[in-house]
Amino acid sequence: MSDHSYEVQLERLQIGKNILSANSIWQPYFMAPSHSFDRNTLKALKKLGFTAITDGYGLYPYNIEGVILVPQLLSKPLKFLPFGIQTICLHTNSISDDALNYIINFIENNHYKFIDFKEAINIQPKFSSLQLFTHMGSKYSLKIIRMLRRII
């Protein structure tokens, strides 16, 4: 998405929204293809009535360009998260049976830790400095880990 102008992104997002609406499955939430979005994407999403995306850094939702970003750090859930909110991204077209079974077992064993996305977008940390610290810490930690994976 982020390689395109605002106008191109707006047009493509409108087409996608129309398809989802025609099938009665549109929700005001978005997941960027390949986690690729920029400020133009966020502006286009806001114009089209999207309110939140499941992506971003940190442990708490935050707002950019009028769109709430709910952190999505990993492709599988953390067994231990003492505070904060996370969403996970499941690549259903390529997930292995073992990985899918892990997710199913995790959900069955931890169902009480799950909340509705509508609730998640409104959760804020008790201390605003904690939000900034977790956002910046996770952003740069993940970039370093991803860089090391390519090297090793």
Secondary structure as GFF3:
##gff-version 3
##sequence-region A 1 152
A	DSSP	alpha_helix	6	22	.	.	.	ID=ss1
A	DSSP	beta_strand	29	30	.	.	.	ID=ss2
A	DSSP	three_ten_helix	33	35	.	.	.	ID=ss3
A	DSSP	alpha_helix	39	47	.	.	.	ID=ss4
A	DSSP	beta_strand	52	54	.	.	.	ID=ss5
A	DSSP	beta_strand	62	64	.	.	.	ID=ss6
A	DSSP	beta_strand	67	70	.	.	.	ID=ss7
A	DSSP	beta_strand	72	74	.	.	.	ID=ss8
A	DSSP	beta_strand	87	88	.	.	.	ID=ss9
A	DSSP	alpha_helix	97	110	.	.	.	ID=ss10
A	DSSP	three_ten_helix	111	113	.	.	.	ID=ss11
A	DSSP	alpha_helix	117	120	.	.	.	ID=ss12
A	DSSP	alpha_helix	128	151	.	.	.	ID=ss13
###
